[in-house]
Amino acid sequence: MGVIMAITKDHDLHKRRAKRNILLGLVLGSFVALVFGITMVKLSEGQMLEAFNHTARPSLVQELKK
């Protein structure tokens, strides 16, 4: 018979790919945390969160002086 290789033995390619996947996960996780943090700061400061949707916004309309 021939030489039987262990199924659980990882190749060097698998180790490098796992390191890159972990790094990518950390980068994506930090980006999500950054966006979440910015959102929480904006909400806690009480700023208006109005999107530009081509409609009149009451906060920008000036009252007419009589």
ROMI-72761 format. One line per 8 residues: number of its first residue (from 1); their letters; for each residue x, y, z of N, C-alpha, C, O, CB. Coordinates in nm, 3 decimals, always signed. Atoms other than C-alpha are relative to their C-alpha. Glycine has a CB too. Example, Ala and Ser with C-alpha at 12.3 -4.5 7.8 and 13.67 -1.06 7.14 Angstrom:
2
1 = AS = +0.089/-0.119/+0.000/+1.230/-0.450/+0.780/+0.090/+0.120/+0.000/+0.194/+0.118/+0.066/-0.099/+0.003/+0.125 ~ -0.082/-0.119/-0.006/+1.367/-0.106/+0.714/-0.077/+0.109/+0.073/-0.026/+0.220/+0.090/+0.041/+0.046/-0.142
//
This chain:
66
1 = MGVIMAIT = +0.084/-0.118/+0.000/+0.000/+0.000/+0.000/+0.088/+0.124/+0.000/+0.210/+0.117/+0.013/-0.095/+0.000/+0.121 ~ -0.073/-0.126/+0.003/+0.094/+0.365/-0.019/-0.002/+0.069/+0.136/-0.050/+0.016/+0.235/-0.059/+0.093/-0.107 ~ -0.004/-0.081/-0.122/+0.149/+0.633/+0.238/-0.136/+0.067/+0.018/-0.189/+0.129/-0.074/+0.114/+0.106/-0.005 ~ +0.130/-0.061/-0.031/-0.172/+0.749/+0.407/+0.027/+0.131/+0.073/+0.094/+0.134/+0.176/-0.090/-0.096/+0.086 ~ -0.020/-0.132/-0.062/-0.178/+1.121/+0.487/-0.117/+0.030/+0.093/-0.231/-0.011/+0.069/+0.014/+0.112/-0.109 ~ +0.104/-0.038/-0.095/-0.369/+1.259/+0.780/-0.090/+0.106/-0.062/-0.043/+0.198/-0.129/+0.063/+0.053/+0.132 ~ +0.097/-0.095/+0.055/-0.686/+1.448/+0.686/+0.007/+0.133/+0.072/-0.018/+0.238/+0.012/-0.142/-0.057/+0.008 ~ +0.002/-0.123/-0.080/-0.647/+1.702/+0.966/+0.125/+0.085/-0.018/+0.129/+0.196/+0.035/-0.016/-0.035/+0.145
9 = KDHDLHKR = -0.122/-0.077/+0.017/-0.301/+1.819/+0.860/-0.025/+0.114/-0.099/-0.064/+0.090/-0.213/+0.117/-0.090/-0.048 ~ +0.022/-0.117/+0.084/-0.325/+2.174/+0.722/+0.122/+0.029/-0.085/+0.236/+0.014/-0.041/-0.035/+0.121/+0.085 ~ -0.106/-0.042/+0.090/-0.123/+2.285/+0.427/+0.035/+0.145/+0.033/-0.044/+0.216/+0.096/-0.043/-0.016/-0.151 ~ -0.043/-0.138/-0.026/+0.072/+2.612/+0.444/-0.097/+0.100/-0.063/-0.119/+0.208/-0.009/+0.141/+0.022/-0.055 ~ +0.096/-0.087/+0.066/-0.178/+2.763/+0.201/-0.123/+0.024/+0.088/-0.174/+0.136/+0.093/-0.043/-0.060/-0.134 ~ +0.116/-0.014/-0.089/-0.463/+2.699/+0.447/+0.031/+0.091/+0.117/-0.054/+0.170/+0.159/-0.045/-0.138/+0.051 ~ -0.039/-0.086/-0.114/-0.273/+2.866/+0.731/+0.005/+0.145/-0.043/-0.042/+0.233/+0.030/+0.137/-0.044/+0.056 ~ -0.007/-0.138/+0.048/-0.204/+3.177/+0.523/-0.139/+0.054/-0.031/-0.168/+0.170/+0.000/+0.089/+0.009/-0.126
17 = RAKRNILL = +0.136/-0.044/+0.031/-0.564/+3.194/+0.402/-0.077/+0.028/+0.129/-0.154/+0.124/+0.135/-0.073/-0.107/-0.084 ~ +0.069/-0.022/-0.128/-0.691/+3.162/+0.760/+0.046/+0.131/+0.063/-0.036/+0.204/+0.119/+0.026/-0.119/+0.096 ~ -0.051/-0.127/-0.055/-0.466/+3.450/+0.871/-0.060/+0.119/-0.074/-0.098/+0.218/-0.012/+0.154/+0.005/-0.008 ~ +0.060/-0.109/+0.079/-0.594/+3.668/+0.585/-0.148/+0.015/+0.031/-0.198/+0.127/+0.037/+0.020/-0.024/-0.150 ~ +0.143/-0.007/-0.033/-0.955/+3.579/+0.668/-0.022/+0.064/+0.137/-0.115/+0.142/+0.155/-0.063/-0.140/-0.003 ~ +0.011/-0.060/-0.133/-0.903/+3.672/+1.032/+0.027/+0.150/-0.008/-0.044/+0.229/+0.053/+0.097/-0.067/+0.100 ~ -0.033/-0.142/+0.016/-0.741/+4.003/+0.933/-0.115/+0.073/-0.069/-0.152/+0.183/-0.026/+0.130/+0.016/-0.081 ~ +0.114/-0.062/+0.070/-1.025/+4.080/+0.691/-0.120/+0.013/+0.093/-0.190/+0.114/+0.091/-0.038/-0.082/-0.125
25 = GLVLGSFV = +0.109/-0.007/-0.097/-1.278/+3.999/+0.963/+0.020/+0.112/+0.101/-0.076/+0.181/+0.138/-0.013/-0.132/+0.073 ~ -0.029/-0.109/-0.094/-1.105/+4.238/+1.203/-0.019/+0.136/-0.065/-0.072/+0.228/-0.003/+0.143/-0.014/+0.053 ~ +0.017/-0.128/+0.071/-1.098/+4.516/+0.942/-0.147/+0.031/-0.019/-0.191/+0.143/+0.006/+0.072/-0.003/-0.136 ~ +0.143/-0.023/+0.019/-1.467/+4.471/+0.859/-0.071/+0.028/+0.133/-0.159/+0.113/+0.140/-0.063/-0.121/-0.069 ~ +0.059/-0.023/-0.132/-1.558/+4.451/+1.227/+0.031/+0.139/+0.053/-0.055/+0.203/+0.114/+0.049/-0.104/+0.098 ~ -0.035/-0.135/-0.046/-1.369/+4.771/+1.304/-0.075/+0.106/-0.080/-0.110/+0.211/-0.026/+0.151/+0.023/-0.010 ~ +0.077/-0.094/+0.081/-1.545/+4.946/+1.014/-0.143/+0.009/+0.051/-0.199/+0.118/+0.062/+0.002/-0.041/-0.149 ~ +0.137/+0.002/-0.054/-1.884/+4.839/+1.149/-0.005/+0.074/+0.135/-0.099/+0.149/+0.161/-0.051/-0.146/+0.016
33 = ALVFGITM = -0.005/-0.068/-0.130/-1.784/+4.958/+1.498/+0.014/+0.152/-0.018/-0.046/+0.229/+0.057/+0.116/-0.054/+0.085 ~ -0.017/-0.143/+0.028/-1.674/+5.295/+1.354/-0.130/+0.064/-0.046/-0.167/+0.170/+0.003/+0.108/+0.020/-0.105 ~ +0.128/-0.053/+0.048/-2.001/+5.348/+1.168/-0.102/+0.003/+0.113/-0.177/+0.099/+0.126/-0.054/-0.084/-0.119 ~ +0.093/+0.004/-0.113/-2.199/+5.243/+1.475/+0.032/+0.112/+0.100/-0.058/+0.179/+0.150/+0.007/-0.137/+0.071 ~ -0.041/-0.105/-0.093/-1.997/+5.479/+1.696/-0.037/+0.139/-0.049/-0.087/+0.221/+0.028/+0.149/-0.008/+0.025 ~ +0.036/-0.130/+0.057/-2.046/+5.775/+1.462/-0.151/+0.021/+0.007/-0.197/+0.131/+0.038/+0.049/+0.012/-0.146 ~ +0.145/-0.010/-0.007/-2.419/+5.702/+1.447/-0.047/+0.030/+0.142/-0.134/+0.114/+0.161/-0.064/-0.128/-0.050 ~ +0.040/-0.023/-0.139/-2.448/+5.688/+1.826/+0.034/+0.142/+0.044/-0.043/+0.204/+0.117/+0.067/-0.101/+0.092
41 = VKLSEGQM = -0.038/-0.136/-0.037/-2.260/+6.018/+1.865/-0.096/+0.101/-0.062/-0.137/+0.196/+0.004/+0.144/+0.030/-0.043 ~ +0.091/-0.093/+0.066/-2.481/+6.191/+1.611/-0.138/-0.004/+0.064/-0.202/+0.100/+0.079/-0.011/-0.032/-0.150 ~ +0.130/+0.011/-0.064/-2.796/+6.058/+1.778/+0.000/+0.060/+0.139/-0.099/+0.122/+0.180/-0.043/-0.146/+0.006 ~ -0.004/-0.050/-0.137/-2.683/+6.151/+2.128/+0.015/+0.152/+0.004/-0.024/+0.214/+0.103/+0.115/-0.064/+0.076 ~ -0.013/-0.146/+0.004/-2.601/+6.510/+2.022/-0.130/+0.066/-0.041/-0.142/+0.189/-0.033/+0.112/+0.041/-0.095 ~ +0.130/-0.054/+0.036/-2.958/+6.554/+1.901/-0.004/+0.068/-0.135/-0.094/+0.149/-0.160/-0.044/+0.096/+0.104 ~ +0.002/-0.060/+0.132/-2.872/+6.653/+1.546/-0.113/-0.059/-0.081/-0.154/-0.173/-0.061/+0.134/-0.021/-0.071 ~ +0.106/+0.047/+0.089/-3.140/+6.628/+1.284/+0.058/-0.097/-0.101/+0.158/-0.067/-0.165/-0.069/+0.119/-0.071
49 = LEAFNHTA = -0.044/+0.099/+0.098/-3.100/+6.318/+1.071/-0.099/+0.002/-0.116/-0.186/-0.084/-0.125/+0.011/-0.143/+0.063 ~ +0.090/-0.013/+0.114/-3.275/+6.432/+0.754/+0.076/-0.035/-0.127/+0.187/+0.012/-0.149/-0.058/+0.142/-0.008 ~ -0.062/+0.038/+0.126/-3.197/+6.278/+0.420/-0.048/+0.093/-0.111/-0.154/+0.155/-0.099/-0.032/-0.147/-0.034 ~ +0.038/-0.081/+0.116/-3.206/+6.460/+0.088/-0.085/-0.085/-0.091/-0.033/-0.172/-0.162/+0.126/+0.055/-0.075 ~ +0.090/+0.081/+0.081/-3.512/+6.319/-0.084/-0.088/+0.086/-0.091/-0.198/+0.045/-0.127/-0.087/-0.088/+0.089 ~ +0.067/-0.089/+0.095/-3.619/+6.612/-0.307/-0.137/+0.047/+0.048/-0.226/+0.070/-0.033/-0.014/-0.069/-0.132 ~ +0.124/-0.055/-0.054/-3.895/+6.729/-0.076/+0.036/+0.117/+0.091/+0.151/+0.131/+0.133/-0.081/-0.108/+0.078 ~ -0.022/-0.114/-0.087/-3.935/+7.043/+0.131/+0.021/-0.048/+0.143/-0.055/-0.131/+0.194/-0.117/+0.099/-0.008
57 = RPSLVQEL = -0.026/+0.036/-0.139/-3.785/+7.012/+0.477/-0.041/+0.117/+0.089/+0.006/+0.229/+0.069/+0.150/-0.036/+0.022 ~ +0.047/-0.109/-0.086/-3.958/+7.214/+0.749/+0.114/+0.070/+0.075/+0.101/+0.188/+0.107/-0.100/-0.054/+0.100 ~ -0.109/-0.062/-0.076/-3.629/+7.279/+0.928/+0.076/+0.103/-0.084/+0.148/+0.186/-0.028/+0.095/-0.106/+0.050 ~ -0.070/-0.094/+0.087/-3.496/+7.471/+0.625/-0.089/+0.114/-0.049/-0.039/+0.211/-0.106/+0.057/-0.074/-0.119 ~ +0.093/-0.103/+0.048/-3.807/+7.677/+0.549/+0.002/+0.116/+0.098/-0.016/+0.098/+0.219/-0.145/-0.057/-0.016 ~ +0.000/-0.119/-0.086/-3.782/+8.033/+0.679/-0.141/+0.057/+0.006/-0.215/+0.055/-0.092/+0.100/+0.108/-0.054 ~ +0.133/-0.058/-0.016/-4.090/+8.197/+0.817/-0.003/+0.138/-0.064/+0.095/+0.212/-0.059/-0.039/+0.007/+0.149 ~ +0.018/-0.131/+0.061/-4.224/+8.501/+0.633/-0.025/+0.105/+0.107/-0.105/+0.084/+0.199/-0.116/-0.003/-0.102
65 = KK = +0.019/-0.108/-0.097/-4.199/+8.828/+0.825/-0.115/+0.088/-0.049/-0.121/+0.121/-0.167/+0.131/+0.085/+0.020 ~ +0.114/-0.084/+0.035/-4.519/+9.037/+0.832/+0.016/+0.138/+0.054/-0.070/+0.223/+0.034/-0.129/-0.059/+0.050
//
